[in-house]
């Protein structure tokens, strides 16, 4: 597959939808997660997807286009699930707890960890991969959090002057303790009790700062 840098615009223009599009994505997802970006071969992806190489190339002429589509689709699905299952009119403590739980369960899941590692590993050579991953998932959730915090402030539930800062602070609070252990390979699996401890602490700290 081609080696030229693919921007988000190029990705949109270069990807052709068709009846086997989802089939190709499903196969590519399995191979990328198993072998990483560099180790994934076109032959293996086509075989896993049950399509010919010609069909694969017709959808994705560049392997980076394919990986970015896989990563962004996974992020979009996760963000969509979070936004449809959380009642954004509920009190802050309830919303923050739900959001924190969903956030940590995804980034500490096998899927979340593998996607993150692949994006970080390829970020220097192909920064567009990291950009696509970030804008498809974390940025979507950040915008949703900012919107919720703004609504909560209008209702008098919270007192916040800088919404983006507060949203970022909550996300970082949720990564306390466990995330450094993940990054440095000290721990790769986390129990529900560990995640609950971190989220509860993050919510308590956030509410102590911004609660009314």
TIKOL-645175 format. One record per residue (C-alpha): residue in one letter; chain; x, y negated, z. Coordinates in Angstrom, 3 decimals. Example, Ala and Ser with C-alpha at 12.3 -4.5 7.8 and 13.67 -1.06 7.14 Angstrom:
REM residues 2
@res:A, chain:A, east:12.300, north:4.500, up:7.800
@res:S, chain:A, east:13.670, north:1.060, up:7.140
REM end
This chain:
REM residues 212
@res:X, chain:A, east:0.000, north:0.000, up:0.000
@res:X, chain:A, east:1.117, north:-3.585, up:-0.590
@res:X, chain:A, east:3.545, north:-5.365, up:1.708
@res:X, chain:A, east:2.492, north:-9.009, up:1.266
@res:X, chain:A, east:1.169, north:-10.754, up:4.354
@res:X, chain:A, east:-2.629, north:-10.627, up:4.515
@res:X, chain:A, east:-4.438, north:-13.567, up:6.078
@res:X, chain:A, east:-7.969, north:-13.386, up:7.401
@res:X, chain:A, east:-9.200, north:-15.008, up:4.190
@res:X, chain:A, east:-7.317, north:-12.449, up:2.118
@res:X, chain:A, east:-8.749, north:-9.668, up:4.266
@res:X, chain:A, east:-12.272, north:-10.850, up:3.631
@res:X, chain:A, east:-11.627, north:-11.242, up:-0.091
@res:X, chain:A, east:-9.711, north:-7.977, up:-0.450
@res:X, chain:A, east:-12.104, north:-5.611, up:1.306
@res:X, chain:A, east:-14.857, north:-4.131, up:-0.845
@res:X, chain:A, east:-17.920, north:-2.653, up:0.827
@res:X, chain:A, east:-19.531, north:0.537, up:-0.472
@res:X, chain:A, east:-21.320, north:3.720, up:0.532
@res:X, chain:A, east:-18.152, north:5.347, up:1.900
@res:X, chain:A, east:-16.898, north:2.243, up:3.680
@res:X, chain:A, east:-17.877, north:3.400, up:7.178
@res:X, chain:A, east:-16.528, north:6.870, up:6.411
@res:X, chain:A, east:-13.144, north:5.406, up:5.515
@res:X, chain:A, east:-13.111, north:3.262, up:8.671
@res:X, chain:A, east:-13.943, north:6.236, up:10.903
@res:X, chain:A, east:-11.138, north:8.305, up:9.411
@res:X, chain:A, east:-8.640, north:5.471, up:9.604
@res:X, chain:A, east:-9.559, north:4.799, up:13.221
@res:X, chain:A, east:-8.700, north:8.372, up:14.202
@res:X, chain:A, east:-5.369, north:8.333, up:12.374
@res:X, chain:A, east:-4.280, north:4.900, up:13.592
@res:X, chain:A, east:-5.026, north:5.779, up:17.199
@res:X, chain:A, east:-3.217, north:9.078, up:16.870
@res:X, chain:A, east:-0.158, north:8.001, up:14.863
@res:X, chain:A, east:0.053, north:4.229, up:15.293
@res:X, chain:A, east:0.154, north:1.698, up:12.485
@res:X, chain:A, east:3.568, north:2.581, up:11.107
@res:X, chain:A, east:3.101, north:6.344, up:11.444
@res:X, chain:A, east:-0.305, north:6.404, up:9.739
@res:X, chain:A, east:-0.020, north:7.605, up:6.144
@res:X, chain:A, east:-2.446, north:7.013, up:3.303
@res:X, chain:A, east:-2.647, north:10.768, up:2.717
@res:X, chain:A, east:-3.594, north:11.464, up:6.336
@res:X, chain:A, east:-6.190, north:8.684, up:6.402
@res:X, chain:A, east:-7.795, north:9.872, up:3.156
@res:X, chain:A, east:-7.833, north:13.449, up:4.415
@res:X, chain:A, east:-9.357, north:12.490, up:7.779
@res:X, chain:A, east:-11.977, north:10.334, up:6.053
@res:X, chain:A, east:-12.811, north:13.018, up:3.506
@res:X, chain:A, east:-12.207, north:10.740, up:0.533
@res:X, chain:A, east:-9.685, north:10.575, up:-2.292
@res:X, chain:A, east:-6.700, north:8.233, up:-2.189
@res:X, chain:A, east:-8.217, north:6.383, up:-5.134
@res:X, chain:A, east:-11.381, north:5.762, up:-3.113
@res:X, chain:A, east:-9.333, north:4.597, up:-0.139
@res:X, chain:A, east:-7.331, north:2.170, up:-2.292
@res:X, chain:A, east:-10.512, north:0.863, up:-3.882
@res:X, chain:A, east:-11.724, north:-0.263, up:-0.452
@res:X, chain:A, east:-8.400, north:-1.281, up:1.096
@res:X, chain:A, east:-5.464, north:-2.060, up:-1.222
@res:X, chain:A, east:-3.261, north:-2.850, up:1.798
@res:X, chain:A, east:-2.826, north:-0.754, up:4.951
@res:X, chain:A, east:-2.835, north:-3.871, up:7.092
@res:X, chain:A, east:-6.231, north:-4.808, up:5.705
@res:X, chain:A, east:-7.500, north:-1.420, up:6.776
@res:X, chain:A, east:-6.035, north:-1.617, up:10.257
@res:X, chain:A, east:-7.354, north:-5.139, up:10.806
@res:X, chain:A, east:-10.810, north:-3.979, up:9.773
@res:X, chain:A, east:-10.629, north:-1.025, up:12.182
@res:X, chain:A, east:-9.408, north:-3.203, up:15.071
@res:X, chain:A, east:-11.875, north:-6.019, up:14.455
@res:X, chain:A, east:-14.801, north:-3.596, up:14.044
@res:X, chain:A, east:-13.966, north:-2.009, up:17.403
@res:X, chain:A, east:-13.719, north:-5.420, up:19.057
@res:X, chain:A, east:-16.961, north:-6.616, up:17.497
@res:X, chain:A, east:-18.756, north:-3.494, up:18.696
@res:X, chain:A, east:-17.447, north:-3.962, up:22.240
@res:X, chain:A, east:-18.324, north:-7.662, up:22.298
@res:X, chain:A, east:-21.780, north:-6.987, up:20.862
@res:X, chain:A, east:-22.476, north:-4.339, up:23.514
@res:X, chain:A, east:-21.459, north:-6.729, up:26.265
@res:X, chain:A, east:-23.601, north:-9.564, up:24.935
@res:X, chain:A, east:-26.693, north:-7.387, up:24.478
@res:X, chain:A, east:-26.534, north:-5.577, up:27.820
@res:X, chain:A, east:-25.873, north:-8.558, up:30.084
@res:X, chain:A, east:-28.740, north:-10.832, up:31.126
@res:X, chain:A, east:-27.181, north:-14.265, up:30.691
@res:X, chain:A, east:-29.925, north:-15.904, up:32.769
@res:X, chain:A, east:-28.958, north:-13.953, up:35.911
@res:X, chain:A, east:-27.056, north:-15.509, up:38.855
@res:X, chain:A, east:-23.282, north:-16.037, up:38.414
@res:X, chain:A, east:-22.139, north:-13.367, up:40.833
@res:X, chain:A, east:-24.171, north:-10.708, up:38.994
@res:X, chain:A, east:-23.047, north:-11.854, up:35.536
@res:X, chain:A, east:-19.392, north:-12.170, up:36.491
@res:X, chain:A, east:-19.380, north:-8.739, up:38.072
@res:X, chain:A, east:-20.945, north:-7.124, up:35.002
@res:X, chain:A, east:-18.655, north:-8.984, up:32.603
@res:X, chain:A, east:-15.564, north:-8.142, up:34.621
@res:X, chain:A, east:-16.495, north:-4.464, up:34.833
@res:X, chain:A, east:-17.098, north:-4.191, up:31.084
@res:X, chain:A, east:-13.907, north:-6.098, up:30.296
@res:X, chain:A, east:-11.689, north:-3.899, up:32.444
@res:X, chain:A, east:-13.310, north:-0.618, up:31.452
@res:X, chain:A, east:-12.603, north:-1.458, up:27.808
@res:X, chain:A, east:-9.009, north:-2.688, up:28.101
@res:X, chain:A, east:-8.120, north:0.238, up:30.369
@res:X, chain:A, east:-9.899, north:2.824, up:28.223
@res:X, chain:A, east:-7.826, north:5.041, up:25.946
@res:X, chain:A, east:-9.181, north:3.174, up:22.931
@res:X, chain:A, east:-8.465, north:-0.251, up:24.408
@res:X, chain:A, east:-4.933, north:0.663, up:25.426
@res:X, chain:A, east:-4.069, north:2.151, up:22.046
@res:X, chain:A, east:-5.448, north:-0.796, up:20.095
@res:X, chain:A, east:-3.597, north:-3.236, up:22.326
@res:X, chain:A, east:-0.281, north:-1.402, up:21.976
@res:X, chain:A, east:-0.550, north:-1.184, up:18.200
@res:X, chain:A, east:-1.347, north:-4.894, up:17.903
@res:X, chain:A, east:1.532, north:-5.867, up:20.196
@res:X, chain:A, east:3.965, north:-3.515, up:18.434
@res:X, chain:A, east:3.166, north:-5.015, up:15.034
@res:X, chain:A, east:2.756, north:-8.635, up:16.166
@res:X, chain:A, east:6.270, north:-9.767, up:15.203
@res:X, chain:A, east:6.169, north:-8.383, up:11.671
@res:X, chain:A, east:2.457, north:-8.818, up:11.015
@res:X, chain:A, east:1.133, north:-11.591, up:13.290
@res:X, chain:A, east:-2.170, north:-11.618, up:11.400
@res:X, chain:A, east:-3.003, north:-8.249, up:12.974
@res:X, chain:A, east:-2.826, north:-9.714, up:16.474
@res:X, chain:A, east:-4.724, north:-12.807, up:15.372
@res:X, chain:A, east:-7.532, north:-10.707, up:13.912
@res:X, chain:A, east:-7.744, north:-8.529, up:17.025
@res:X, chain:A, east:-7.886, north:-11.590, up:19.284
@res:X, chain:A, east:-10.498, north:-13.473, up:17.291
@res:X, chain:A, east:-12.743, north:-10.424, up:16.860
@res:X, chain:A, east:-12.922, north:-9.500, up:20.544
@res:X, chain:A, east:-11.326, north:-11.636, up:23.277
@res:X, chain:A, east:-12.245, north:-14.924, up:21.566
@res:X, chain:A, east:-15.869, north:-13.831, up:21.117
@res:X, chain:A, east:-16.125, north:-12.953, up:24.797
@res:X, chain:A, east:-14.389, north:-16.203, up:25.773
@res:X, chain:A, east:-16.942, north:-18.258, up:23.832
@res:X, chain:A, east:-19.789, north:-16.280, up:25.414
@res:X, chain:A, east:-18.359, north:-16.869, up:28.883
@res:X, chain:A, east:-17.995, north:-20.601, up:28.215
@res:X, chain:A, east:-21.617, north:-20.777, up:27.069
@res:X, chain:A, east:-22.798, north:-18.921, up:30.165
@res:X, chain:A, east:-20.752, north:-21.083, up:32.525
@res:X, chain:A, east:-22.130, north:-24.230, up:30.876
@res:X, chain:A, east:-25.703, north:-22.971, up:31.331
@res:X, chain:A, east:-25.000, north:-22.021, up:34.950
@res:X, chain:A, east:-23.629, north:-25.508, up:35.624
@res:X, chain:A, east:-26.761, north:-27.069, up:34.125
@res:X, chain:A, east:-28.896, north:-24.890, up:36.434
@res:X, chain:A, east:-26.824, north:-26.003, up:39.409
@res:X, chain:A, east:-25.438, north:-22.505, up:40.083
@res:X, chain:A, east:-21.822, north:-23.532, up:39.483
@res:X, chain:A, east:-19.763, north:-26.720, up:39.552
@res:X, chain:A, east:-17.136, north:-26.735, up:36.793
@res:X, chain:A, east:-15.482, north:-29.592, up:34.919
@res:X, chain:A, east:-13.324, north:-27.596, up:32.479
@res:X, chain:A, east:-15.321, north:-24.654, up:31.078
@res:X, chain:A, east:-12.583, north:-23.135, up:28.870
@res:X, chain:A, east:-10.107, north:-23.228, up:31.757
@res:X, chain:A, east:-12.588, north:-21.587, up:34.123
@res:X, chain:A, east:-13.361, north:-18.854, up:31.576
@res:X, chain:A, east:-9.649, north:-18.154, up:31.110
@res:X, chain:A, east:-9.056, north:-18.161, up:34.854
@res:X, chain:A, east:-11.738, north:-15.536, up:35.416
@res:X, chain:A, east:-10.265, north:-13.283, up:32.732
@res:X, chain:A, east:-6.821, north:-13.576, up:34.324
@res:X, chain:A, east:-8.206, north:-12.914, up:37.793
@res:X, chain:A, east:-9.671, north:-9.673, up:36.436
@res:X, chain:A, east:-6.219, north:-8.583, up:35.266
@res:X, chain:A, east:-4.629, north:-8.982, up:38.690
@res:X, chain:A, east:-2.544, north:-6.073, up:39.972
@res:X, chain:A, east:-3.632, north:-3.437, up:37.453
@res:X, chain:A, east:-2.638, north:-5.112, up:34.183
@res:X, chain:A, east:1.081, north:-5.522, up:34.979
@res:X, chain:A, east:1.178, north:-1.845, up:35.936
@res:X, chain:A, east:-0.325, north:-0.975, up:32.556
@res:X, chain:A, east:2.057, north:-3.209, up:30.596
@res:X, chain:A, east:5.140, north:-1.756, up:32.260
@res:X, chain:A, east:3.962, north:1.838, up:32.077
@res:X, chain:A, east:3.655, north:2.289, up:35.821
@res:X, chain:A, east:0.037, north:3.391, up:35.553
@res:X, chain:A, east:-2.100, north:4.277, up:32.523
@res:X, chain:A, east:-5.392, north:5.395, up:34.056
@res:X, chain:A, east:-7.529, north:3.534, up:36.562
@res:X, chain:A, east:-10.384, north:4.738, up:38.731
@res:X, chain:A, east:-13.760, north:3.053, up:39.033
@res:X, chain:A, east:-12.864, north:2.193, up:42.633
@res:X, chain:A, east:-9.678, north:0.396, up:41.535
@res:X, chain:A, east:-11.537, north:-1.573, up:38.877
@res:X, chain:A, east:-14.350, north:-2.465, up:41.289
@res:X, chain:A, east:-11.822, north:-3.714, up:43.854
@res:X, chain:A, east:-10.201, north:-6.044, up:41.319
@res:X, chain:A, east:-13.480, north:-7.321, up:39.859
@res:X, chain:A, east:-15.035, north:-7.957, up:43.283
@res:X, chain:A, east:-11.927, north:-9.880, up:44.317
@res:X, chain:A, east:-11.973, north:-11.868, up:41.083
@res:X, chain:A, east:-15.644, north:-12.784, up:41.530
@res:X, chain:A, east:-15.121, north:-13.779, up:45.182
@res:X, chain:A, east:-12.168, north:-16.002, up:44.258
@res:X, chain:A, east:-13.990, north:-17.561, up:41.295
@res:X, chain:A, east:-17.119, north:-18.276, up:43.322
@res:X, chain:A, east:-15.063, north:-19.742, up:46.165
@res:X, chain:A, east:-13.612, north:-22.223, up:43.667
@res:X, chain:A, east:-16.640, north:-22.967, up:41.485
@res:X, chain:A, east:-19.730, north:-21.870, up:43.440
@res:X, chain:A, east:-22.183, north:-24.483, up:44.697
REM end
